[in-house]
């Protein structure tokens, strides 16, 4: 069984941008972000910057909590 979209045949190159995004999301668990987050992406449980630095959700949550406590 293949995880490719039905429009993407096994021996053919990627037919369109939509199929490539679905493949990236299903196989590699990578989701690109748009708008002000352009260049960033979600990879599993991590938020990855355009410079390949990453942060996990629990760490980001702690930083935001500390920021809120300091600047109330």
CHARMM-style PDB file with segment names, atoms N, HN, CA, C and O in Angstrom:
ATOM      1  N   UNK     1       0.838  -1.192   0.000  1.00  0.00      PROA
ATOM      2  CA  UNK     1       0.000   0.000   0.000  1.00  0.00      PROA
ATOM      3  C   UNK     1       0.883   1.255   0.000  1.00  0.00      PROA
ATOM      4  O   UNK     1       1.862   1.332   0.742  1.00  0.00      PROA
ATOM      5  N   UNK     2       0.534   2.213  -0.821  1.00  0.00      PROA
ATOM      6  HN  UNK     2      -0.261   2.150  -1.424  1.00  0.00      PROA
ATOM      7  CA  UNK     2       1.295   3.448  -0.927  1.00  0.00      PROA
ATOM      8  C   UNK     2       0.556   4.584  -0.222  1.00  0.00      PROA
ATOM      9  O   UNK     2      -0.673   4.635  -0.223  1.00  0.00      PROA
ATOM     10  N   UNK     3       1.318   5.484   0.373  1.00  0.00      PROA
ATOM     11  HN  UNK     3       2.318   5.442   0.374  1.00  0.00      PROA
ATOM     12  CA  UNK     3       0.707   6.650   1.016  1.00  0.00      PROA
ATOM     13  C   UNK     3       0.644   7.834   0.071  1.00  0.00      PROA
ATOM     14  O   UNK     3       0.373   8.954   0.502  1.00  0.00      PROA
ATOM     15  N   UNK     4       0.887   7.609  -1.196  1.00  0.00      PROA
ATOM     16  HN  UNK     4       1.107   6.699  -1.547  1.00  0.00      PROA
ATOM     17  CA  UNK     4       0.821   8.687  -2.180  1.00  0.00      PROA
ATOM     18  C   UNK     4      -0.635   8.994  -2.509  1.00  0.00      PROA
ATOM     19  O   UNK     4      -1.489   8.113  -2.408  1.00  0.00      PROA
ATOM     20  N   UNK     5      -0.930  10.238  -2.902  1.00  0.00      PROA
ATOM     21  HN  UNK     5      -0.237  10.954  -2.983  1.00  0.00      PROA
ATOM     22  CA  UNK     5      -2.284  10.559  -3.351  1.00  0.00      PROA
ATOM     23  C   UNK     5      -2.606   9.770  -4.626  1.00  0.00      PROA
ATOM     24  O   UNK     5      -1.690   9.379  -5.351  1.00  0.00      PROA
ATOM     25  N   UNK     6      -3.897   9.529  -4.913  1.00  0.00      PROA
ATOM     26  HN  UNK     6      -4.641   9.846  -4.325  1.00  0.00      PROA
ATOM     27  CA  UNK     6      -4.245   8.725  -6.083  1.00  0.00      PROA
ATOM     28  C   UNK     6      -3.777   9.332  -7.411  1.00  0.00      PROA
ATOM     29  O   UNK     6      -3.586   8.602  -8.384  1.00  0.00      PROA
ATOM     30  N   UNK     7      -3.590  10.645  -7.466  1.00  0.00      PROA
ATOM     31  HN  UNK     7      -3.745  11.239  -6.676  1.00  0.00      PROA
ATOM     32  CA  UNK     7      -3.174  11.268  -8.726  1.00  0.00      PROA
ATOM     33  C   UNK     7      -1.675  11.112  -8.986  1.00  0.00      PROA
ATOM     34  O   UNK     7      -1.206  11.477 -10.064  1.00  0.00      PROA
ATOM     35  N   UNK     8      -0.912  10.579  -8.028  1.00  0.00      PROA
ATOM     36  HN  UNK     8      -1.292  10.283  -7.152  1.00  0.00      PROA
ATOM     37  CA  UNK     8       0.540  10.467  -8.151  1.00  0.00      PROA
ATOM     38  C   UNK     8       0.915   9.004  -8.350  1.00  0.00      PROA
ATOM     39  O   UNK     8       0.955   8.235  -7.390  1.00  0.00      PROA
ATOM     40  N   UNK     9       1.186   8.624  -9.577  1.00  0.00      PROA
ATOM     41  HN  UNK     9       1.153   9.249 -10.357  1.00  0.00      PROA
ATOM     42  CA  UNK     9       1.550   7.241  -9.885  1.00  0.00      PROA
ATOM     43  C   UNK     9       2.942   6.923  -9.360  1.00  0.00      PROA
ATOM     44  O   UNK     9       3.782   7.813  -9.222  1.00  0.00      PROA
ATOM     45  N   UNK    10       3.177   5.662  -9.071  1.00  0.00      PROA
ATOM     46  HN  UNK    10       2.495   4.939  -9.183  1.00  0.00      PROA
ATOM     47  CA  UNK    10       4.419   5.216  -8.417  1.00  0.00      PROA
ATOM     48  C   UNK    10       5.685   5.590  -9.194  1.00  0.00      PROA
ATOM     49  O   UNK    10       6.669   6.012  -8.586  1.00  0.00      PROA
ATOM     50  N   UNK    11       5.683   5.448 -10.502  1.00  0.00      PROA
ATOM     51  HN  UNK    11       4.884   5.105 -10.996  1.00  0.00      PROA
ATOM     52  CA  UNK    11       6.896   5.704 -11.266  1.00  0.00      PROA
ATOM     53  C   UNK    11       6.949   7.112 -11.868  1.00  0.00      PROA
ATOM     54  O   UNK    11       7.894   7.439 -12.585  1.00  0.00      PROA
ATOM     55  N   UNK    12       5.955   7.937 -11.587  1.00  0.00      PROA
ATOM     56  HN  UNK    12       5.187   7.671 -11.005  1.00  0.00      PROA
ATOM     57  CA  UNK    12       5.878   9.272 -12.190  1.00  0.00      PROA
ATOM     58  C   UNK    12       6.382  10.341 -11.223  1.00  0.00      PROA
ATOM     59  O   UNK    12       6.345  10.141 -10.009  1.00  0.00      PROA
ATOM     60  N   UNK    13       6.856  11.481 -11.750  1.00  0.00      PROA
ATOM     61  HN  UNK    13       6.886  11.644 -12.737  1.00  0.00      PROA
ATOM     62  CA  UNK    13       7.211  12.601 -10.876  1.00  0.00      PROA
ATOM     63  C   UNK    13       5.952  13.209 -10.263  1.00  0.00      PROA
ATOM     64  O   UNK    13       4.843  12.943 -10.727  1.00  0.00      PROA
ATOM     65  N   UNK    14       6.118  13.997  -9.257  1.00  0.00      PROA
ATOM     66  HN  UNK    14       7.019  14.212  -8.881  1.00  0.00      PROA
ATOM     67  CA  UNK    14       4.980  14.616  -8.573  1.00  0.00      PROA
ATOM     68  C   UNK    14       4.148  15.438  -9.568  1.00  0.00      PROA
ATOM     69  O   UNK    14       4.695  16.317 -10.235  1.00  0.00      PROA
ATOM     70  N   UNK    15       2.833  15.171  -9.684  1.00  0.00      PROA
ATOM     71  HN  UNK    15       2.389  14.457  -9.142  1.00  0.00      PROA
ATOM     72  CA  UNK    15       2.022  15.838 -10.689  1.00  0.00      PROA
ATOM     73  C   UNK    15       1.629  17.267 -10.346  1.00  0.00      PROA
ATOM     74  O   UNK    15       1.399  18.073 -11.248  1.00  0.00      PROA
ATOM     75  N   UNK    16       1.549  17.598  -9.068  1.00  0.00      PROA
ATOM     76  HN  UNK    16       1.736  16.944  -8.335  1.00  0.00      PROA
ATOM     77  CA  UNK    16       1.139  18.957  -8.706  1.00  0.00      PROA
ATOM     78  C   UNK    16       1.573  19.302  -7.282  1.00  0.00      PROA
ATOM     79  O   UNK    16       1.994  18.439  -6.512  1.00  0.00      PROA
ATOM     80  N   UNK    17       1.458  20.584  -6.960  1.00  0.00      PROA
ATOM     81  HN  UNK    17       1.116  21.285  -7.586  1.00  0.00      PROA
ATOM     82  CA  UNK    17       1.894  21.085  -5.659  1.00  0.00      PROA
ATOM     83  C   UNK    17       1.079  20.477  -4.516  1.00  0.00      PROA
ATOM     84  O   UNK    17       1.623  20.180  -3.452  1.00  0.00      PROA
ATOM     85  N   UNK    18      -0.221  20.293  -4.736  1.00  0.00      PROA
ATOM     86  HN  UNK    18      -0.663  20.534  -5.600  1.00  0.00      PROA
ATOM     87  CA  UNK    18      -1.103  19.743  -3.708  1.00  0.00      PROA
ATOM     88  C   UNK    18      -0.683  18.324  -3.324  1.00  0.00      PROA
ATOM     89  O   UNK    18      -0.660  17.978  -2.142  1.00  0.00      PROA
ATOM     90  N   UNK    19      -0.355  17.509  -4.317  1.00  0.00      PROA
ATOM     91  HN  UNK    19      -0.374  17.789  -5.276  1.00  0.00      PROA
ATOM     92  CA  UNK    19       0.073  16.139  -4.046  1.00  0.00      PROA
ATOM     93  C   UNK    19       1.381  16.125  -3.265  1.00  0.00      PROA
ATOM     94  O   UNK    19       1.564  15.307  -2.363  1.00  0.00      PROA
ATOM     95  N   UNK    20       2.275  17.021  -3.609  1.00  0.00      PROA
ATOM     96  HN  UNK    20       2.126  17.685  -4.342  1.00  0.00      PROA
ATOM     97  CA  UNK    20       3.566  17.084  -2.901  1.00  0.00      PROA
ATOM     98  C   UNK    20       3.364  17.484  -1.442  1.00  0.00      PROA
ATOM     99  O   UNK    20       4.004  16.920  -0.554  1.00  0.00      PROA
ATOM    100  N   UNK    21       2.481  18.454  -1.184  1.00  0.00      PROA
ATOM    101  HN  UNK    21       1.962  18.912  -1.905  1.00  0.00      PROA
ATOM    102  CA  UNK    21       2.215  18.867   0.198  1.00  0.00      PROA
ATOM    103  C   UNK    21       1.593  17.730   1.002  1.00  0.00      PROA
ATOM    104  O   UNK    21       1.965  17.509   2.154  1.00  0.00      PROA
ATOM    105  N   UNK    22       0.646  17.008   0.400  1.00  0.00      PROA
ATOM    106  HN  UNK    22       0.343  17.188  -0.536  1.00  0.00      PROA
ATOM    107  CA  UNK    22       0.034  15.878   1.090  1.00  0.00      PROA
ATOM    108  C   UNK    22       1.086  14.819   1.411  1.00  0.00      PROA
ATOM    109  O   UNK    22       1.093  14.268   2.512  1.00  0.00      PROA
ATOM    110  N   UNK    23       1.966  14.532   0.466  1.00  0.00      PROA
ATOM    111  HN  UNK    23       1.960  14.979  -0.428  1.00  0.00      PROA
ATOM    112  CA  UNK    23       3.028  13.545   0.676  1.00  0.00      PROA
ATOM    113  C   UNK    23       3.943  13.976   1.830  1.00  0.00      PROA
ATOM    114  O   UNK    23       4.267  13.163   2.695  1.00  0.00      PROA
ATOM    115  N   UNK    24       4.360  15.245   1.848  1.00  0.00      PROA
ATOM    116  HN  UNK    24       4.097  15.905   1.145  1.00  0.00      PROA
ATOM    117  CA  UNK    24       5.212  15.756   2.933  1.00  0.00      PROA
ATOM    118  C   UNK    24       4.513  15.632   4.287  1.00  0.00      PROA
ATOM    119  O   UNK    24       5.136  15.268   5.284  1.00  0.00      PROA
ATOM    120  N   UNK    25       3.217  15.938   4.312  1.00  0.00      PROA
ATOM    121  HN  UNK    25       2.711  16.234   3.501  1.00  0.00      PROA
ATOM    122  CA  UNK    25       2.469  15.905   5.564  1.00  0.00      PROA
ATOM    123  C   UNK    25       2.286  14.476   6.063  1.00  0.00      PROA
ATOM    124  O   UNK    25       2.432  14.222   7.259  1.00  0.00      PROA
ATOM    125  N   UNK    26       1.969  13.534   5.169  1.00  0.00      PROA
ATOM    126  HN  UNK    26       1.851  13.739   4.197  1.00  0.00      PROA
ATOM    127  CA  UNK    26       1.695  12.154   5.579  1.00  0.00      PROA
ATOM    128  C   UNK    26       2.977  11.389   5.876  1.00  0.00      PROA
ATOM    129  O   UNK    26       3.068  10.722   6.906  1.00  0.00      PROA
ATOM    130  N   UNK    27       3.964  11.473   4.998  1.00  0.00      PROA
ATOM    131  HN  UNK    27       3.890  12.015   4.161  1.00  0.00      PROA
ATOM    132  CA  UNK    27       5.176  10.665   5.137  1.00  0.00      PROA
ATOM    133  C   UNK    27       6.162  11.262   6.135  1.00  0.00      PROA
ATOM    134  O   UNK    27       6.671  10.548   6.999  1.00  0.00      PROA
ATOM    135  N   UNK    28       6.438  12.564   6.027  1.00  0.00      PROA
ATOM    136  HN  UNK    28       6.024  13.144   5.325  1.00  0.00      PROA
ATOM    137  CA  UNK    28       7.460  13.193   6.863  1.00  0.00      PROA
ATOM    138  C   UNK    28       6.895  14.005   8.022  1.00  0.00      PROA
ATOM    139  O   UNK    28       7.656  14.562   8.814  1.00  0.00      PROA
ATOM    140  N   UNK    29       5.566  14.079   8.133  1.00  0.00      PROA
ATOM    141  HN  UNK    29       4.948  13.627   7.490  1.00  0.00      PROA
ATOM    142  CA  UNK    29       4.906  14.822   9.209  1.00  0.00      PROA
ATOM    143  C   UNK    29       5.387  16.271   9.243  1.00  0.00      PROA
ATOM    144  O   UNK    29       5.663  16.812  10.313  1.00  0.00      PROA
ATOM    145  N   UNK    30       5.486  16.903   8.060  1.00  0.00      PROA
ATOM    146  HN  UNK    30       5.261  16.464   7.191  1.00  0.00      PROA
ATOM    147  CA  UNK    30       5.929  18.290   7.944  1.00  0.00      PROA
ATOM    148  C   UNK    30       4.812  19.124   7.346  1.00  0.00      PROA
ATOM    149  O   UNK    30       4.256  18.775   6.305  1.00  0.00      PROA
ATOM    150  N   UNK    31       4.486  20.224   8.005  1.00  0.00      PROA
ATOM    151  HN  UNK    31       4.938  20.507   8.850  1.00  0.00      PROA
ATOM    152  CA  UNK    31       3.445  21.124   7.532  1.00  0.00      PROA
ATOM    153  C   UNK    31       4.005  22.532   7.437  1.00  0.00      PROA
ATOM    154  O   UNK    31       4.374  23.109   8.459  1.00  0.00      PROA
ATOM    155  N   UNK    32       4.082  23.107   6.233  1.00  0.00      PROA
ATOM    156  HN  UNK    32       3.783  22.638   5.402  1.00  0.00      PROA
ATOM    157  CA  UNK    32       4.572  24.485   6.109  1.00  0.00      PROA
ATOM    158  C   UNK    32       3.517  25.476   6.598  1.00  0.00      PROA
ATOM    159  O   UNK    32       2.322  25.190   6.537  1.00  0.00      PROA
ATOM    160  N   UNK    33       3.947  26.622   7.075  1.00  0.00      PROA
ATOM    161  HN  UNK    33       4.918  26.855   7.125  1.00  0.00      PROA
ATOM    162  CA  UNK    33       3.033  27.667   7.545  1.00  0.00      PROA
ATOM    163  C   UNK    33       3.081  28.849   6.585  1.00  0.00      PROA
ATOM    164  O   UNK    33       4.046  29.000   5.835  1.00  0.00      PROA
ATOM    165  N   UNK    34       2.052  29.683   6.601  1.00  0.00      PROA
ATOM    166  HN  UNK    34       1.268  29.560   7.210  1.00  0.00      PROA
ATOM    167  CA  UNK    34       1.925  30.772   5.641  1.00  0.00      PROA
ATOM    168  C   UNK    34       1.700  32.099   6.352  1.00  0.00      PROA
ATOM    169  O   UNK    34       1.577  32.141   7.576  1.00  0.00      PROA
ATOM    170  N   UNK    35       1.646  33.179   5.586  1.00  0.00      PROA
ATOM    171  HN  UNK    35       1.746  33.145   4.591  1.00  0.00      PROA
ATOM    172  CA  UNK    35       1.412  34.513   6.145  1.00  0.00      PROA
ATOM    173  C   UNK    35       2.610  34.989   6.938  1.00  0.00      PROA
ATOM    174  O   UNK    35       3.744  34.870   6.475  1.00  0.00      PROA
ATOM    175  N   UNK    36       2.374  35.537   8.152  1.00  0.00      PROA
ATOM    176  HN  UNK    36       1.452  35.633   8.528  1.00  0.00      PROA
ATOM    177  CA  UNK    36       3.508  36.017   8.950  1.00  0.00      PROA
ATOM    178  C   UNK    36       4.435  34.881   9.400  1.00  0.00      PROA
ATOM    179  O   UNK    36       5.564  35.137   9.821  1.00  0.00      PROA
ATOM    180  N   UNK    37       3.970  33.637   9.316  1.00  0.00      PROA
ATOM    181  HN  UNK    37       3.053  33.430   8.974  1.00  0.00      PROA
ATOM    182  CA  UNK    37       4.781  32.481   9.698  1.00  0.00      PROA
ATOM    183  C   UNK    37       5.456  31.853   8.492  1.00  0.00      PROA
ATOM    184  O   UNK    37       5.972  30.739   8.587  1.00  0.00      PROA
ATOM    185  N   UNK    38       5.463  32.543   7.362  1.00  0.00      PROA
ATOM    186  HN  UNK    38       5.044  33.448   7.285  1.00  0.00      PROA
ATOM    187  CA  UNK    38       6.062  32.008   6.140  1.00  0.00      PROA
ATOM    188  C   UNK    38       7.527  31.659   6.375  1.00  0.00      PROA
ATOM    189  O   UNK    38       8.280  32.448   6.946  1.00  0.00      PROA
ATOM    190  N   UNK    39       7.920  30.479   5.934  1.00  0.00      PROA
ATOM    191  HN  UNK    39       7.308  29.838   5.470  1.00  0.00      PROA
ATOM    192  CA  UNK    39       9.283  29.994   6.152  1.00  0.00      PROA
ATOM    193  C   UNK    39       9.361  29.057   7.342  1.00  0.00      PROA
ATOM    194  O   UNK    39      10.265  28.224   7.406  1.00  0.00      PROA
ATOM    195  N   UNK    40       8.446  29.169   8.279  1.00  0.00      PROA
ATOM    196  HN  UNK    40       7.711  29.846   8.227  1.00  0.00      PROA
ATOM    197  CA  UNK    40       8.379  28.274   9.422  1.00  0.00      PROA
ATOM    198  C   UNK    40       7.603  27.034   9.000  1.00  0.00      PROA
ATOM    199  O   UNK    40       6.878  27.055   8.006  1.00  0.00      PROA
ATOM    200  N   UNK    41       7.760  25.947   9.766  1.00  0.00      PROA
ATOM    201  HN  UNK    41       8.349  25.930  10.574  1.00  0.00      PROA
ATOM    202  CA  UNK    41       6.989  24.742   9.493  1.00  0.00      PROA
ATOM    203  C   UNK    41       6.802  23.943  10.769  1.00  0.00      PROA
ATOM    204  O   UNK    41       7.555  24.099  11.731  1.00  0.00      PROA
ATOM    205  N   UNK    42       5.800  23.093  10.768  1.00  0.00      PROA
ATOM    206  HN  UNK    42       5.189  22.966   9.986  1.00  0.00      PROA
ATOM    207  CA  UNK    42       5.601  22.154  11.855  1.00  0.00      PROA
ATOM    208  C   UNK    42       6.171  20.824  11.416  1.00  0.00      PROA
ATOM    209  O   UNK    42       5.853  20.339  10.330  1.00  0.00      PROA
ATOM    210  N   UNK    43       7.007  20.231  12.246  1.00  0.00      PROA
ATOM    211  HN  UNK    43       7.265  20.626  13.128  1.00  0.00      PROA
ATOM    212  CA  UNK    43       7.580  18.918  11.968  1.00  0.00      PROA
ATOM    213  C   UNK    43       7.354  18.062  13.208  1.00  0.00      PROA
ATOM    214  O   UNK    43       8.104  18.146  14.180  1.00  0.00      PROA
ATOM    215  N   UNK    44       6.323  17.247  13.163  1.00  0.00      PROA
ATOM    216  HN  UNK    44       5.713  17.178  12.373  1.00  0.00      PROA
ATOM    217  CA  UNK    44       5.968  16.453  14.339  1.00  0.00      PROA
ATOM    218  C   UNK    44       5.484  17.370  15.449  1.00  0.00      PROA
ATOM    219  O   UNK    44       4.530  18.126  15.261  1.00  0.00      PROA
ATOM    220  N   UNK    45       6.130  17.309  16.600  1.00  0.00      PROA
ATOM    221  HN  UNK    45       6.905  16.696  16.754  1.00  0.00      PROA
ATOM    222  CA  UNK    45       5.771  18.138  17.755  1.00  0.00      PROA
ATOM    223  C   UNK    45       6.584  19.420  17.829  1.00  0.00      PROA
ATOM    224  O   UNK    45       6.498  20.146  18.819  1.00  0.00      PROA
ATOM    225  N   UNK    46       7.363  19.707  16.811  1.00  0.00      PROA
ATOM    226  HN  UNK    46       7.433  19.116  16.007  1.00  0.00      PROA
ATOM    227  CA  UNK    46       8.278  20.853  16.849  1.00  0.00      PROA
ATOM    228  C   UNK    46       7.861  21.946  15.879  1.00  0.00      PROA
ATOM    229  O   UNK    46       7.353  21.675  14.791  1.00  0.00      PROA
ATOM    230  N   UNK    47       8.085  23.185  16.297  1.00  0.00      PROA
ATOM    231  HN  UNK    47       8.497  23.405  17.181  1.00  0.00      PROA
ATOM    232  CA  UNK    47       7.951  24.347  15.430  1.00  0.00      PROA
ATOM    233  C   UNK    47       9.361  24.680  14.968  1.00  0.00      PROA
ATOM    234  O   UNK    47      10.235  24.952  15.791  1.00  0.00      PROA
ATOM    235  N   UNK    48       9.592  24.660  13.655  1.00  0.00      PROA
ATOM    236  HN  UNK    48       8.882  24.439  12.986  1.00  0.00      PROA
ATOM    237  CA  UNK    48      10.942  24.809  13.102  1.00  0.00      PROA
ATOM    238  C   UNK    48      11.043  26.145  12.376  1.00  0.00      PROA
ATOM    239  O   UNK    48      10.205  26.467  11.534  1.00  0.00      PROA
ATOM    240  N   UNK    49      12.078  26.925  12.708  1.00  0.00      PROA
ATOM    241  HN  UNK    49      12.760  26.664  13.392  1.00  0.00      PROA
ATOM    242  CA  UNK    49      12.285  28.240  12.097  1.00  0.00      PROA
ATOM    243  C   UNK    49      12.928  28.080  10.722  1.00  0.00      PROA
ATOM    244  O   UNK    49      13.406  26.997  10.383  1.00  0.00      PROA
ATOM    245  N   UNK    50      12.942  29.159   9.923  1.00  0.00      PROA
ATOM    246  HN  UNK    50      12.553  30.038  10.198  1.00  0.00      PROA
ATOM    247  CA  UNK    50      13.624  29.090   8.624  1.00  0.00      PROA
ATOM    248  C   UNK    50      15.121  28.805   8.753  1.00  0.00      PROA
ATOM    249  O   UNK    50      15.749  28.364   7.790  1.00  0.00      PROA
ATOM    250  N   UNK    51      15.699  29.051   9.929  1.00  0.00      PROA
ATOM    251  HN  UNK    51      15.189  29.409  10.712  1.00  0.00      PROA
ATOM    252  CA  UNK    51      17.126  28.815  10.163  1.00  0.00      PROA
ATOM    253  C   UNK    51      17.388  27.441  10.780  1.00  0.00      PROA
ATOM    254  O   UNK    51      18.494  27.153  11.237  1.00  0.00      PROA
ATOM    255  N   UNK    52      16.351  26.599  10.784  1.00  0.00      PROA
ATOM    256  HN  UNK    52      15.453  26.833  10.413  1.00  0.00      PROA
ATOM    257  CA  UNK    52      16.402  25.221  11.295  1.00  0.00      PROA
ATOM    258  C   UNK    52      16.559  25.127  12.806  1.00  0.00      PROA
ATOM    259  O   UNK    52      16.954  24.081  13.321  1.00  0.00      PROA
ATOM    260  N   UNK    53      16.259  26.196  13.516  1.00  0.00      PROA
ATOM    261  HN  UNK    53      15.939  27.046  13.097  1.00  0.00      PROA
ATOM    262  CA  UNK    53      16.176  26.110  14.970  1.00  0.00      PROA
ATOM    263  C   UNK    53      14.767  25.643  15.289  1.00  0.00      PROA
ATOM    264  O   UNK    53      13.833  25.970  14.557  1.00  0.00      PROA
ATOM    265  N   UNK    54      14.594  24.887  16.366  1.00  0.00      PROA
ATOM    266  HN  UNK    54      15.353  24.622  16.960  1.00  0.00      PROA
ATOM    267  CA  UNK    54      13.268  24.374  16.663  1.00  0.00      PROA
ATOM    268  C   UNK    54      12.935  24.533  18.140  1.00  0.00      PROA
ATOM    269  O   UNK    54      13.812  24.721  18.982  1.00  0.00      PROA
ATOM    270  N   UNK    55      11.637  24.451  18.425  1.00  0.00      PROA
ATOM    271  HN  UNK    55      10.924  24.298  17.741  1.00  0.00      PROA
ATOM    272  CA  UNK    55      11.154  24.517  19.800  1.00  0.00      PROA
ATOM    273  C   UNK    55       9.949  23.582  19.915  1.00  0.00      PROA
ATOM    274  O   UNK    55       9.129  23.492  19.002  1.00  0.00      PROA
ATOM    275  N   UNK    56       9.860  22.902  21.031  1.00  0.00      PROA
ATOM    276  HN  UNK    56      10.527  22.976  21.772  1.00  0.00      PROA
ATOM    277  CA  UNK    56       8.723  22.015  21.269  1.00  0.00      PROA
ATOM    278  C   UNK    56       7.600  22.790  21.935  1.00  0.00      PROA
ATOM    279  O   UNK    56       7.827  23.862  22.496  1.00  0.00      PROA
ATOM    280  N   UNK    57       6.402  22.257  21.876  1.00  0.00      PROA
ATOM    281  HN  UNK    57       6.218  21.386  21.420  1.00  0.00      PROA
ATOM    282  CA  UNK    57       5.240  22.921  22.469  1.00  0.00      PROA
ATOM    283  C   UNK    57       5.389  23.143  23.980  1.00  0.00      PROA
ATOM    284  O   UNK    57       5.079  24.237  24.452  1.00  0.00      PROA
ATOM    285  N   UNK    58       5.855  22.141  24.770  1.00  0.00      PROA
ATOM    286  HN  UNK    58       6.107  21.252  24.387  1.00  0.00      PROA
ATOM    287  CA  UNK    58       5.995  22.394  26.212  1.00  0.00      PROA
ATOM    288  C   UNK    58       6.988  23.506  26.544  1.00  0.00      PROA
ATOM    289  O   UNK    58       6.755  24.294  27.462  1.00  0.00      PROA
ATOM    290  N   UNK    59       8.092  23.574  25.801  1.00  0.00      PROA
ATOM    291  HN  UNK    59       8.281  22.934  25.056  1.00  0.00      PROA
ATOM    292  CA  UNK    59       9.081  24.623  26.053  1.00  0.00      PROA
ATOM    293  C   UNK    59       8.520  25.993  25.688  1.00  0.00      PROA
ATOM    294  O   UNK    59       8.708  26.956  26.432  1.00  0.00      PROA
ATOM    295  N   UNK    60       7.848  26.089  24.571  1.00  0.00      PROA
ATOM    296  HN  UNK    60       7.696  25.308  23.966  1.00  0.00      PROA
ATOM    297  CA  UNK    60       7.218  27.349  24.171  1.00  0.00      PROA
ATOM    298  C   UNK    60       6.162  27.763  25.197  1.00  0.00      PROA
ATOM    299  O   UNK    60       6.049  28.945  25.522  1.00  0.00      PROA
ATOM    300  N   UNK    61       5.404  26.819  25.699  1.00  0.00      PROA
ATOM    301  HN  UNK    61       5.496  25.859  25.435  1.00  0.00      PROA
ATOM    302  CA  UNK    61       4.397  27.104  26.717  1.00  0.00      PROA
ATOM    303  C   UNK    61       5.041  27.667  27.980  1.00  0.00      PROA
ATOM    304  O   UNK    61       4.528  28.625  28.558  1.00  0.00      PROA
ATOM    305  N   UNK    62       6.162  27.085  28.415  1.00  0.00      PROA
ATOM    306  HN  UNK    62       6.579  26.307  27.945  1.00  0.00      PROA
ATOM    307  CA  UNK    62       6.867  27.604  29.606  1.00  0.00      PROA
ATOM    308  C   UNK    62       7.384  29.013  29.377  1.00  0.00      PROA
ATOM    309  O   UNK    62       7.272  29.871  30.252  1.00  0.00      PROA
ATOM    310  N   UNK    63       7.956  29.256  28.190  1.00  0.00      PROA
ATOM    311  HN  UNK    63       8.047  28.560  27.478  1.00  0.00      PROA
ATOM    312  CA  UNK    63       8.471  30.603  27.894  1.00  0.00      PROA
ATOM    313  C   UNK    63       7.343  31.625  27.890  1.00  0.00      PROA
ATOM    314  O   UNK    63       7.504  32.716  28.436  1.00  0.00      PROA
ATOM    315  N   UNK    64       6.218  31.299  27.293  1.00  0.00      PROA
ATOM    316  HN  UNK    64       6.088  30.413  26.849  1.00  0.00      PROA
ATOM    317  CA  UNK    64       5.091  32.239  27.253  1.00  0.00      PROA
ATOM    318  C   UNK    64       4.510  32.469  28.642  1.00  0.00      PROA
ATOM    319  O   UNK    64       4.096  33.584  28.959  1.00  0.00      PROA
ATOM    320  N   UNK    65       4.473  31.434  29.470  1.00  0.00      PROA
ATOM    321  HN  UNK    65       4.809  30.528  29.212  1.00  0.00      PROA
ATOM    322  CA  UNK    65       3.993  31.578  30.839  1.00  0.00      PROA
ATOM    323  C   UNK    65       4.910  32.519  31.633  1.00  0.00      PROA
ATOM    324  O   UNK    65       4.431  33.414  32.328  1.00  0.00      PROA
ATOM    325  N   UNK    66       6.222  32.313  31.527  1.00  0.00      PROA
ATOM    326  HN  UNK    66       6.611  31.586  30.962  1.00  0.00      PROA
ATOM    327  CA  UNK    66       7.173  33.178  32.230  1.00  0.00      PROA
ATOM    328  C   UNK    66       7.074  34.617  31.734  1.00  0.00      PROA
ATOM    329  O   UNK    66       7.151  35.551  32.532  1.00  0.00      PROA
ATOM    330  N   UNK    67       6.905  34.806  30.439  1.00  0.00      PROA
ATOM    331  HN  UNK    67       6.842  34.047  29.790  1.00  0.00      PROA
ATOM    332  CA  UNK    67       6.760  36.134  29.862  1.00  0.00      PROA
ATOM    333  C   UNK    67       5.505  36.826  30.420  1.00  0.00      PROA
ATOM    334  O   UNK    67       5.534  38.012  30.749  1.00  0.00      PROA
ATOM    335  N   UNK    68       4.428  36.081  30.519  1.00  0.00      PROA
ATOM    336  HN  UNK    68       4.404  35.118  30.251  1.00  0.00      PROA
ATOM    337  CA  UNK    68       3.183  36.627  31.065  1.00  0.00      PROA
ATOM    338  C   UNK    68       3.363  37.021  32.528  1.00  0.00      PROA
ATOM    339  O   UNK    68       2.868  38.068  32.948  1.00  0.00      PROA
ATOM    340  N   UNK    69       4.056  36.207  33.303  1.00  0.00      PROA
ATOM    341  HN  UNK    69       4.458  35.357  32.962  1.00  0.00      PROA
ATOM    342  CA  UNK    69       4.273  36.493  34.712  1.00  0.00      PROA
ATOM    343  C   UNK    69       5.163  37.739  34.897  1.00  0.00      PROA
ATOM    344  O   UNK    69       4.951  38.526  35.820  1.00  0.00      PROA
ATOM    345  N   UNK    70       6.131  37.903  34.032  1.00  0.00      PROA
ATOM    346  HN  UNK    70       6.302  37.263  33.282  1.00  0.00      PROA
ATOM    347  CA  UNK    70       7.050  39.025  34.173  1.00  0.00      PROA
ATOM    348  C   UNK    70       6.425  40.353  33.740  1.00  0.00      PROA
ATOM    349  O   UNK    70       6.747  41.400  34.303  1.00  0.00      PROA
ATOM    350  N   UNK    71       5.543  40.317  32.755  1.00  0.00      PROA
ATOM    351  HN  UNK    71       5.282  39.466  32.298  1.00  0.00      PROA
ATOM    352  CA  UNK    71       5.025  41.562  32.173  1.00  0.00      PROA
ATOM    353  C   UNK    71       3.531  41.730  32.401  1.00  0.00      PROA
ATOM    354  O   UNK    71       2.811  42.184  31.512  1.00  0.00      PROA
ATOM    355  N   UNK    72       3.074  41.373  33.564  1.00  0.00      PROA
ATOM    356  HN  UNK    72       3.659  41.004  34.287  1.00  0.00      PROA
ATOM    357  CA  UNK    72       1.652  41.566  33.905  1.00  0.00      PROA
ATOM    358  C   UNK    72       1.350  42.998  34.096  1.00  0.00      PROA
ATOM    359  OT1 UNK    72       0.208  43.355  34.387  1.00  0.00      PROA
TER     360      UNK     72
END
